[in-house]
Amino acid sequence: MKTVFVETSNVRRFMSALSALEDRGAQEACLVVVDGLPGLGKTTTLKHWVAQNNCIYLRAKKEWTPSWFMTELLDSLRVHPPHSFQKKYTKVLEELAVRQTSAIMSRRSFGLVIDEADHVSSRAQILETIRDISDMIELPTILVGMGRVNDNLARFPQVSSRVSQKVRFEKATKDDVRLLIKQRCEVPVAADLVDFVLTVSQGFNREVLEAIANIERFAFRGDFDPNGSGIALRDMGGQVIMNDRRNNQPIIVPEVL
């Protein structure tokens, strides 16, 4: 499978939100919430953005404390964390400010991404620490969750008022699935098989990529005509295309007469 990053409609909405963030009125309102069901490409999109812009990515832990959070943050910044909470906090601000200034001078984005933010979005102490860091240097901070972050933040007006952009990742459209298959699959795929993948994947990127892997596996066995219009539904009749996320049972391509 090709490793190219595909700009789906979800990616475009995310990038539009970042552009809007740069034009925000209240400078302290620099939190972004990205949410949606698992398997829609949130983590892939955020990790790509982090890599492209040399930003910071953390995965929240269920038992995070403010001190543990800052220790992981300093580790990501490749800075040895001091022992006291106050010194960690001061060092975090210093290091992030240096990197933010460098990004501004290079005319690129910079920010902090906290994935799996559902783990911390209902806990006042850690949220206040995140807000303090974001406020102090006006650092874009992106909280990524699975649908509960916005509701949880509503309990903390001092934090939710800092959220200037909300992006919800939706299920892939037909155009998204077509684009994913076209740009990621090593072999051509006919329109009827694309439509079938859209239907059985229910628009989840994770399942679409699983389908691509199975299509390629079938193709590399040499069981189709490479000079045709692409692997079609009839070619893969009786083959497993992906597993059903609801029951983990294999989904079989129907035989076409």
C-alpha positions in Angstrom: 0.0 0.0 0.0 1.3 3.5 -0.9 2.1 5.7 2.1 0.9 8.9 0.6 -1.2 11.1 2.9 -4.7 11.6 1.5 -6.5 15.0 1.9 -10.1 13.9 2.6 -13.0 16.1 3.5 -12.2 15.7 7.2 -8.6 16.8 6.6 -9.8 19.9 4.8 -12.2 20.8 7.6 -9.3 20.4 10.1 -7.0 22.7 8.1 -9.8 25.3 7.7 -10.2 25.3 11.4 -6.5 25.9 11.9 -6.6 28.8 9.4 -9.6 30.3 11.3 -7.7 29.9 14.6 -4.9 32.1 13.3 -7.5 34.8 12.6 -9.1 34.6 16.0 -10.1 37.7 17.9 -9.4 36.8 21.5 -5.8 35.7 21.5 -6.2 33.5 24.6 -9.0 31.5 22.8 -6.5 29.1 21.2 -8.0 25.7 22.0 -9.2 23.5 19.3 -11.4 20.4 19.9 -11.3 17.6 17.3 -13.7 14.7 17.9 -15.4 11.8 16.2 -15.8 8.1 16.3 -12.7 5.8 16.3 -11.5 4.9 12.8 -12.2 8.1 11.0 -8.6 9.3 10.6 -8.2 11.7 13.4 -4.9 10.4 14.8 -3.5 9.9 11.3 -4.4 13.5 10.3 -3.0 15.0 13.5 0.2 13.0 13.4 0.7 14.1 9.8 0.2 17.7 10.8 2.6 17.4 13.7 5.3 15.8 11.6 4.9 18.4 8.8 5.2 21.3 11.3 7.5 19.9 13.9 4.8 20.2 16.6 4.3 18.3 19.8 2.1 15.2 20.1 1.1 13.6 23.3 -1.4 10.8 24.0 -3.3 11.4 27.2 -3.3 8.8 29.9 -6.2 7.9 32.1 -4.2 8.4 35.3 -2.4 11.6 34.1 -1.6 14.1 36.8 -0.4 17.7 36.0 3.1 16.7 37.0 3.1 13.5 34.9 1.6 15.5 31.9 4.4 18.0 32.1 7.1 15.3 32.5 5.9 13.7 29.3 5.7 17.1 27.6 9.3 17.9 28.5 10.3 14.4 27.3 8.7 15.2 24.0 10.7 18.4 23.9 13.8 16.4 24.7 14.4 18.3 27.9 15.3 16.6 31.1 12.5 17.3 33.5 13.3 19.0 36.9 11.9 17.5 40.0 9.6 20.2 41.4 6.2 21.0 39.8 7.0 24.7 39.6 10.3 24.2 37.8 8.7 21.8 35.4 6.0 24.4 34.6 8.6 27.2 34.1 10.7 24.9 31.9 7.7 23.9 29.8 6.8 27.5 29.1 10.4 28.4 28.2 10.9 25.5 25.8 7.5 25.9 24.1 8.0 29.6 23.7 11.4 29.1 22.0 9.9 26.6 19.5 6.9 28.8 18.9 9.1 31.8 18.1 11.2 29.7 15.8 8.0 28.5 14.0 6.7 32.1 13.6 10.1 33.2 12.1 9.9 30.2 9.7 6.3 31.1 8.9 5.0 27.7 9.9 2.4 26.4 12.3 3.2 25.3 15.8 1.1 23.7 18.5 0.5 21.0 21.0 -1.7 18.0 20.2 -3.2 16.0 23.0 -4.8 12.8 21.6 -7.2 10.6 23.6 -8.3 13.7 25.4 -11.5 12.0 26.7 -9.3 10.7 29.5 -8.7 14.2 30.9 -11.6 16.3 29.6 -13.6 15.9 32.8 -10.8 16.5 35.3 -10.4 20.1 36.4 -6.9 20.0 37.7 -5.2 18.8 34.5 -7.5 20.9 32.3 -6.4 24.0 34.3 -2.8 23.1 33.7 -3.3 22.7 30.0 -5.2 26.0 29.9 -2.5 27.8 31.9 0.2 26.7 29.5 -1.9 27.6 26.5 -2.9 31.0 27.9 0.6 32.0 29.0 2.2 31.9 25.5 -1.0 31.8 23.4 -0.1 28.3 22.2 -2.6 26.6 19.9 -3.6 23.4 21.7 -5.6 20.7 20.0 -7.6 18.3 22.1 -8.5 15.1 20.2 -11.3 12.8 21.5 -14.0 10.4 20.5 -17.1 12.6 21.0 -17.1 13.4 24.7 -14.6 16.2 24.9 -17.0 19.1 24.1 -19.7 17.9 26.5 -17.1 17.4 29.3 -15.6 20.8 28.7 -19.0 22.5 29.1 -18.7 21.8 32.8 -15.6 24.1 32.9 -16.5 27.5 31.4 -13.1 28.9 32.1 -11.7 26.2 29.7 -14.6 25.9 27.2 -14.5 29.6 26.6 -11.0 29.2 25.2 -12.2 26.8 22.5 -12.4 28.8 19.3 -12.7 26.0 16.8 -14.5 22.6 16.9 -14.0 20.0 14.2 -16.0 16.9 14.0 -14.7 14.1 11.9 -17.5 12.5 9.9 -17.7 9.2 8.0 -16.0 9.2 4.6 -18.1 10.2 1.6 -18.0 8.4 -1.7 -15.5 10.9 -3.0 -13.3 10.3 0.1 -13.4 6.5 -0.4 -12.7 6.9 -4.1 -9.7 9.2 -3.3 -8.3 6.9 -0.6 -8.4 3.9 -2.9 -7.0 5.8 -5.9 -4.1 7.3 -4.0 -3.3 4.5 -1.5 -4.0 1.3 -3.5 -1.1 -0.2 -5.6 -3.6 -1.6 -8.2 -6.5 -0.1 -10.1 -10.0 -0.7 -8.7 -13.2 -0.6 -10.7 -16.1 1.6 -9.7 -18.4 -1.2 -8.5 -15.8 -2.5 -6.0 -15.3 1.1 -4.8 -19.0 1.4 -4.2 -19.0 -2.0 -2.3 -16.2 -0.9 -0.1 -18.0 2.4 0.7 -21.1 0.4 1.7 -19.5 -2.3 3.9 -16.9 0.0 5.5 -19.7 2.4 6.6 -17.4 5.2 5.8 -14.7 4.4 8.3 -11.2 5.1 7.0 -9.7 2.2 9.0 -12.0 -0.3 7.2 -11.3 1.2 3.8 -7.6 0.8 4.4 -8.2 -2.8 5.4 -10.1 -3.3 2.2 -7.2 -1.9 0.2 -4.8 -4.3 1.8 -7.1 -7.3 0.9 -7.6 -6.0 -2.7 -3.8 -5.8 -3.1 -3.3 -9.2 -1.6 -5.7 -10.6 -4.1 -4.2 -8.7 -7.0 -0.6 -9.8 -6.3 -1.7 -13.4 -6.5 -2.3 -12.7 -10.2 -6.0 -13.6 -10.2 -7.1 -10.7 -12.3 -6.5 -9.1 -15.7 -3.9 -6.3 -15.3 -5.0 -4.9 -18.7 -8.6 -4.4 -17.6 -10.3 -1.5 -16.0 -9.3 -2.5 -12.5 -10.3 -5.2 -10.0 -14.0 -5.4 -10.1 -16.6 -6.9 -7.8 -16.9 -10.0 -9.9 -13.1 -10.6 -9.7 -13.2 -10.7 -5.9 -16.3 -12.8 -5.5 -16.0 -15.1 -2.5 -13.0 -13.2 -1.1 -12.8 -11.5 2.3 -12.8 -7.7 1.9 -12.6 -6.7 5.6 -13.9 -7.6 9.0 -17.2 -6.2 10.3 -16.3 -3.9 13.3 -19.7 -4.7 14.9 -19.0 -8.5 15.3 -15.4 -8.9 14.0 -16.8 -11.4 11.4 -15.3 -11.4 7.9 -17.3 -9.6 5.2 -17.3 -11.6 1.9 -17.5 -10.1 -1.5 -20.7 -11.5 -3.1 -20.4 -13.7 -6.2 -21.6 -11.7 -9.3 -23.1 -13.6 -12.2 
